[in-house]
């Protein structure tokens, strides 16, 4: 299984992560989280655990499930996460 900590602030990325986390940045039209999940699909894991924390992530998460994925994704919401 894999655990993805998707609630990192990504402070060093400046304006790119002003309103979102690193995993929500688009590179060549693809969100980083989508690229990672697609790569993990190829290694046939039992499940992927995705830890999220920001409200924007909660809005995006349902879109992940609409995509064709071979690996079940389990979500854990971290309510303690606070963006300063």
Secondary structure, 3 states (H helix, E strand, C coil): CEEEECCCCCHHHHHHHCCCCHHHCEECCEEHHHHHHHHHHCCCCCEEEEEECCHHHHHHHHHHHHCCCCCEEEEEECCCCCCC
